[in-house]
Amino acid sequence: MEVTRIYVPDESAFFILALITGVFLFLSFIIVLCVRSVPNKLLLLGLFVAVMGIAFNAVVPNTPGLTIAMLILAVALVAVGLVCILIYFIAQQFRPPDKT
């Protein structure tokens, strides 16, 4: 019978993981505060979540569930951002011209 071993990172990996998590939260907060339009926020947050999911997987390699969850969230954020942009451009087509 084979025993499944769980990867337990050493103390430096925990420090790096905590540092990456702090950077992730800080930069997410900055993106939400600084970017004005909602579609651009969603696109940037989606790309950022994808990059950070890969970074988390690099630090703790035997946690594919976290990476998969973050990548699914990233795809959803990017998709919603693209839908918002598409709805905006479609709405612009049906907007009456300005009378100036």
C-alpha positions in Angstrom: 0.0 0.0 0.0 1.4 3.3 -1.1 1.2 6.3 1.3 0.4 9.6 -0.2 2.7 12.3 1.1 1.6 15.8 1.5 4.1 18.5 0.7 4.8 20.6 3.7 6.8 23.7 2.9 9.6 24.9 5.2 9.5 28.1 7.1 10.9 30.2 4.3 8.1 29.0 1.9 5.5 30.1 4.5 7.1 33.5 4.7 7.1 33.8 0.9 3.5 32.6 0.7 2.5 35.2 3.3 4.4 37.9 1.4 2.8 37.0 -1.9 -0.6 37.0 -0.3 0.0 40.4 1.2 1.2 41.8 -2.2 -1.8 40.2 -3.9 -4.3 41.9 -1.5 -2.5 45.2 -1.6 -2.2 45.4 -5.4 -5.9 44.2 -5.8 -6.9 47.0 -3.5 -4.8 49.5 -5.5 -6.4 48.3 -8.8 -9.9 48.7 -7.4 -9.2 52.2 -6.1 -7.2 53.6 -9.0 -8.9 52.2 -12.1 -12.0 54.1 -12.9 -14.1 52.0 -15.3 -15.6 48.7 -14.1 -14.7 46.7 -17.3 -11.0 47.7 -17.0 -11.1 46.8 -13.3 -12.4 43.4 -14.1 -9.9 42.8 -16.9 -7.0 43.9 -14.8 -8.1 41.9 -11.7 -8.6 38.8 -13.9 -5.2 39.0 -15.3 -3.7 39.7 -11.9 -5.5 36.8 -10.3 -4.2 34.5 -13.0 -0.6 35.6 -12.5 -0.9 35.3 -8.7 -2.4 31.8 -9.0 0.6 30.7 -10.9 2.9 32.4 -8.4 1.1 30.6 -5.5 1.6 27.3 -7.4 5.3 28.1 -7.7 5.7 28.6 -4.0 3.6 25.6 -2.9 3.6 23.2 -5.8 1.4 20.4 -4.5 -1.7 22.6 -4.1 -3.3 22.4 -7.6 -6.8 23.2 -6.1 -5.8 26.7 -5.2 -4.3 27.3 -8.6 -7.3 25.9 -10.5 -9.7 27.9 -8.4 -7.8 31.1 -9.0 -7.6 30.5 -12.7 -11.3 29.8 -12.9 -11.9 33.1 -11.0 -9.5 34.9 -13.4 -11.3 33.5 -16.5 -14.7 34.6 -15.0 -13.4 38.1 -14.2 -12.0 38.6 -17.7 -15.1 37.2 -19.3 -17.4 39.5 -17.4 -15.1 42.5 -18.2 -15.3 41.6 -21.9 -19.1 41.2 -21.7 -19.3 44.7 -20.1 -17.2 46.2 -22.9 -19.3 44.4 -25.5 -22.6 45.7 -24.0 -21.2 49.2 -23.9 -20.2 49.1 -27.6 -23.6 47.6 -28.6 -25.4 50.3 -26.6 -23.4 53.0 -28.4 -24.6 51.6 -31.8 -28.3 52.2 -30.8 -27.7 55.5 -29.1 -29.3 58.4 -31.0 -26.9 61.0 -32.5 -26.3 64.2 -30.5 -28.0 67.3 -31.8 -25.4 70.0 -31.6 
